[in-house]
Amino acid sequence: METVNLDSKKMASPVNREFSITVSGVSLPLPCFFPSISSVKTNLNLLEYLRVLKALDHPLFLLSAYDLHNRCKRESQIIKNILRESVQNGKVVLIDSGNYESYWIRDPSWKRQSYWSCLKSCDYGLAFHFDKRLQSIRRRTVNALADEIEDGVIKDQARASKGTVIPIIHAYSENLPEVSAIVATKLNPIMIAVPERELGDGIIARAITIARIRKTLNERGLYYPLHLLGTGNPLSILMYAMSGADSFDGLEWCQTTVNYENALLYHFHQRELFGKQGQFDSLDIPYTQITLAHNLRFYSAWMKAMHDCLSSGKIADLAERYFKKELLEVLKERMAKI
C-alpha cells in the first residue's frame, strides 16, 4: 500500500507526547483503554464482570458510582473489597460519576452528595467529577463554562481523599479546545476528559476536534493527557489516538465481540464465526466468560500496539493496515489546516 505519510508527532507538537501517567504510584502506559462496567445496556451482574477482570488480572477498569451506591449492602461490600484489593495490587481503578446510569434509568434522585459518599467509602486511583451537563451552553461564555467545571472539580476533590478527580469538559465542539485549555490552566489536572459524542458528527470531524484540543492544550507548555468518554470501538480508538487522545473507556468489550484479524466488532454471540483466535477458545467455561476474556485480550494487545507504534513514530504503519488510503488522505488534508 502506498504510504500516506501521517506524522503523529507533528499532530501533537510542540509539546512531546507522553507515553505514561503515574496514578497512585503506578505507571499507566498511554494510550490506554478502561473497560467500563455498568448496569445499563449490559447483560451480567456487576460482580460477574469484576470477577472476570480479576481472574484475568486486568490492570485497569472503570466502575460507576451510581451502580456501587445502589447495590444491596452485601454485594456493595464484596465490590468494595475487590476495589481495595485491586488498588493494593497496582490496578488503576477509575470511578465514574454515575450520571450516565441515572440518566438512562431515569432516576432524578442521584445527587452529588450520594456520589461523595461513594468517593469516601471505596478505593480507586482516579474519579471523574460530577458532570451534570450544563444548561444553556450556547448562551454561556467559555470562561463561564470553565469556571463551572473548576468549581465542580474543587468540590469533588475535597471529598475524594483516596484518589484524583478528573474534570469532564462539556461544550459545543467548536468551544471544546478553548474551554479545555482554560480548565487546564486553572486546575493543572492529571488528565482532561471529553465525551466523544460532543466532538462532532462523523469520525473525521471528531478526530479534527481532538487534534484542535491537543494543539491548544500543548500550547500551555505542559502535556495534559486527553480521555474520551464512551469510546470503545477499536478503530475509533486508533483514529483518535493518532489525533492526540490518550485514554478511553467504553462498554463494547462486554456488549460485542471483536475479530482479531480486522479489529471490527460483531454481535456478542458471533465470536465463533472467526474461528479460534486465542488461548481461551478451548477452555471448558461458559461462552460468555470466554468471549469477555477474548475481548479483553484483544484490547490489551491493541493498546500495546498503539503505544509501541506511537512511541517509535510508526503509527502510520498501523493506520495503513486498518484504514483505507482515501480516508487517510482526507484526514491528512484536514489536519494540515489546523
N, C-alpha and C positions, 0 to 999 in steps of 0.2 A: 504494500500500500504506500502511496506517495505521502511523504511527510508534510504535515501542515505547519509545523514549527510553532507550536504553542509553547510559550515560556512562562511557566507558573511563577518563577521568581520575579519576573518583571511585573506580573499582575499584582504581586504582594509588596512591591517596592514602595518607599525607600527603606522601611524597617525590615530587617531579616526575619524570615518566618521562623517561629518557634516550633519545635517538634516534640515538646513535652511540657507538662504542667505539674507542679507539686501540690498534692491535695493531702492534707493531714500527714505529711511526711512521706507520702507515696508518690513516686514518679509515674504519671499517667501519660503514655505516648499519645501524640497528636498526629493526624486526626484520630478521633475515637468515636465509637457508637455505644450508646447506652440502651440496652434492651429495656423497653418500658413494660411495666406491669400495671394493669388496670382492670377494674371490674366492668368497664364499659367496652362493648364491641369485642369481647374475648369469650372463650368457652369454658375455661377452667377456673377453679378457685385460686385466689392469690397465692395461697400456700403451695399449691401444686407447681406453679411457675417458679416460686422461690426455691423449692426443693430441687427442681431441675437445674437451676443456676448454681445452686450449692453443690450438687452432685458432680457437675462439670467443672467446679472451681472457677467459674467465670469471674473475671476481675472487676466488672463494673455493671451496674444496673440502676434503673430509676423506679421509684415506688411513689404512689400518690398518697399524700397526707389525708385526703378525704377517705380513701379506702381503709387506711390504717385506723382512722378515728371511728369508722362505722363498723368495725369488726366486733364480734362478741368479746367479752373480757378474756376468755381462754385463748381464742385464736389471736387476738391482739398481742397477748403476752408471748405466744410462740413466735409471731412475726418479729416482735421487738428483740427476742433472744437471737433470732437469725441475723438481724441487722447488727446487733452488738458483736456477734461472733465474726460477721463479715468484715466489719471495720477493724476489729482486732487482728484479723488475718490479712490486712492490707488491701481489702477490696474498696473500691470507690463507690459509695452509695450516694445517690442523688435523690433528694426528696422534692417532689413536685407540689405546687400549691393546692392542688385538688380542685381547682376551678373548672377543669375540663370535665371531670366526673360530675360535679354538681350541676353543670350546665346541661349535660345530656340526660341526667337523671331528673332534671327539673326540681332541684332541691334548693330553694332560696334560703334555707336555714344555715347554709355553710358560710361561716363568718371568719374574719381574721383571728378572733380570739380562739376559735377551735383549731385553726392552723397553728397558732402559737403553742397550744397545749401539746401538739404533736412534736414540734421542734424541741420542746423541753423533755419529752418523755422517751424519745428514741435516739439511736445513734446513726450518724451519717457524716459525710465529709462536705457535701455541697447541698444547697437548697435554693430553689427559685423563690423570688419574692412573690408576695400575694398580689397577683396581677389582675385584679378586676379591670376589664378593658375600659379605658377612659371614655366618658361620654363626650359627644360633640368635638371629636378630634379635629375635624375640618376647621372649626372656628377658633381653635386654640393655637397659640404660637409654639414654635419648637422649644423655646425656653420654658414656657408653662408646662408643656408635656414633660420635659426633663426634670423640672422641679418636683412634679407629682411623683415621678418614678424615684427620684432621690429620696423624697420623704418616706415613701413606702419601704424602700430598702433599709433605710436607717431604723425605722420602727421594727422591721422584722429581724434585722441583725442584732438588735438589743435583746431579743428573745431567743436567738439562736446561738446559745453558748457552745454547742457541740460542733458547729460547722460554719461554713462561709456562705453568705447569701449572694446569689447572682441576680442582677437586675434583668428584667424582661422588658424589651422596648416595644411599645405599641405606637404605631404611627402609620400614616399612609406611606406607600413605598418611596415616593419622592422625598419624604422627610426623614426616612429612617437613617441615612448616613449622618445627617446633622444632629439629630436627637441622640444617636448612639455616641457621637463624639463628645457632645456636651455632658452626657451621663458619665462617660469615661473620665473626663476631666474632673468632674465633681467628686466621683467616688473612687477612682483608681481601682476598679473591680478586678477580681481574679479572672473573670470571664464576662462576656455580654451575650444575652440571648435574644433571639428574634423569632417569632412564629413564621414558619415557611409560607403559610397562606397569605401573609401580609407583604411578601416580597414582590408580588406582581402576578400577572397572568402568563402562564407558559414557562417552561423550564429555562429558556434563553433569557427572558425578561428577569426572571428570578436570579439567574447567575449574574446578570449585569448589576442588579441591585446589590448583590453580595460583594461584587468587586468594588462598587462605589463605597459601600460601608467599610470594606477593608482599606481602601485608599484613604478615606477620611480618618479612620482610626489610626492608621500608621503615621499620618501627618502630625499626630500628637507626640511622636518620638518614642513611644513605647509600644510593645506588642500586646494587644488585648485579644485573646482567643475568642472566636465567634461561635456560639452554639445556635443550632437551628432546631426549633421545637417542631416535632411531628414529621421529621424527615427520616424515613426508614427504608425507602427504595434504594437498592444498591447503586443503580445508575444515576439517580439524583444525587446521592452522596458523592459519587465520583465527580460529577459535573460541578457541584457546589464546593467541594474541597479544592478542585483546580482553581476556582474563582476566589478563594480566600477564606472559606469556612473551615472550622477546626473540630467541631464536636456536634453530635447528632443524637436524637432519640426518636424512637418510633415503635409501633406495635406490630409492624409487618413480620417480625421474627416469630410471632405466635398467632398471626392471622393467616399467613400464606406459607408457601414453601418455595425455596429458591433452587433453580437449576444451576449447578456449579459451572456448567460449560459456557453459559452466556449471561449469567447474573440476572436473569429475568425471573419475576415472581409468578407463581401459579397458585391455583386453589390449594388450600392446605391438604386436601386429600388426594392430590395428584403427584406426590413425591415419587411414587413407584414408576411413573412414566419415564423418568430419567435413567432408570437402571440403578445399579449400586454405585454410589458416588462417595461413600465414606465408610468410616470404621464402625458406624452404628447399625448399618443395614442388616447385618446378620445376628444382632443381639436378640435374645428372647425376652423382649419387653414390649409393652403396648405401642401401637402405631404412633399415637400422639407424642409420647416421650421420645421416640426415635426421631420424629420429624422436628421437634423442638431442638434436639441435640444436633441434628443435621444442619438446621438453620444457624444455630449459634456457632458451630464450627466454621461455617462459611463466613459469617460476619467477622470473626476473629482473623481469618486469613485475608479477607477483603480489606480490612482496615490496615493490617500489616503491609499488604502490597502497596497501598496508597502512601503509607508512612515511608516505606523504603524508596518508592519512586519519586515522591516529592523531595525527600532529603537528598537524593542523589541527582536531582534535576532530570529525571527520566519519566516524568508524569505523562509526557506526550505519547510515549510508547504504550502506556496503559490506555490512554484515551483513544488512540487509533485502533486498538484492539476491539473496543466495545462501542464506539460511536462511528457513524457514517462520516465520510470525508466532508460531505456537503454541510452537515451540522457544525463540524469543527471550523469550517471556513467562515460560516456566518458568525460563530462565536468569536473567532479571531478578529473579524472585521468590526464587530460591535465593541469588543474590548479595546480596540485601538482608539476609539472615540471617547473613552472615559478620561 
